Every structure is written in structure tokens, then in C-alpha cells.
């Protein structure tokens, strides 16, 4: 293992920290203990690359089940989990929207996204990158194997996967001069997640795609 896979630390590194901070010590301990169980049950995934992914995957499941044990209805518990996550992702959206207005954005995204996926993906991921022969204003790749799909299916929480996929829509869906196009995801039953970004000239009109 690379980074320390310890439940308490993982919860504190997750997108759910804001809500966790509102819980009492017993509830926070239960979330951490549940994460520790998930770690033991999925050690093959627990490498350096997957750390941040697993912080979010395991904490979402642990928080959901902890809330169920506190008399939350399933729909209510799920809403708490994902409303919390989407608020966090809203902050990330604002950062990307601001950056997308700058001229250097396009060269950065074509370099940083592949590097980020390479550094932040471990066991269970597979990608196909399209670099050669592409128009300069197009950047695209596919995810062919995804640990969100694998782990949520393992624990009978397949419906969580598409809600995590929606994070990409939040972050990339309204970038300046940039259209984000995705027609399917593994978590929604497609055979791949297809990512495509199209960059337009300043003041060039375009219609945004309705991605999934």
C-alpha cells in the first residue's frame, strides 16, 4: 500500500468531510470503522493511485449505512450523501470555469488530465487515449474499466455509480469556450466512458452538448 489506508484519515480526506463534521463522535467512529472493513475486503484496490478514489467510494458507502442505522430512510440517507458531495464539487466547478477563460487552459487540460489520471489511477482502471491525428481543438479519451462500477456493484449500490459520474458534468459541463461531450458511462451500462472536449475560438458560438 502507498498512502495509509486508515478509515478516519480517509473520511477526513473525502468529499463528505463537511457533513461528517456535523456528526457526533460515535457516528464519525462508525463511519471510520466501516471504511476500515472495506479496506480489508478490498486490499487489491488499495494502492497509491486509487487512494483518493477510495476515500470517496468507501466514505460514501460508510456514511450511507451509518445514516440508515440512525433511522434515516434509504432515500433520505442517499440524498444527504450526494447533496454533500455535489456542494463540494460546486467549488471545483468554479475553479475550472475561471481557469477555462484563460488562453493557457487548453494546453493545460491536454497535459494535466492524462497526467492526473496516470498518477491518480491504480488497480482496476483502464484507459484509451487519443492523441495522434486529432484536430488541435479536440481532446478525447475513453475509460474502459472503472473501480466505481466494480465496487458499487460488489456492494449492491450500483445506483451510486451514475451519481459519481455526474461530478464530471458539474465540473466540465459549463466551461468557457469548451464543450464537454459524453454519450455513455460504464456505471450507466455502456461499454466505456467516452470523454470528449472541444475548444472553440473566443466569441465563437456553439451549442452545448447534453452529456450523461
Secondary structure, DSSP 8 states (H G I E B T S, - for coil): --S---HHHHHHTSTTHHHHTTS-HHHHHHHHHHHHHHHHHTGGG-SSTTHHHHHHHHHHHHHHHHHHTTT--HHHHHHHHHHHHHHHHHHHHHHHHHHHTSTTHHHHHHHHHHHHHHHT--TT-EEEEE-TT--TTEEEEEEEE-HHHHHHHHTT-HHHHHHHHHHHHHHHTT-TTEEEE----GGGT-SSEEEEEEE--TT---------
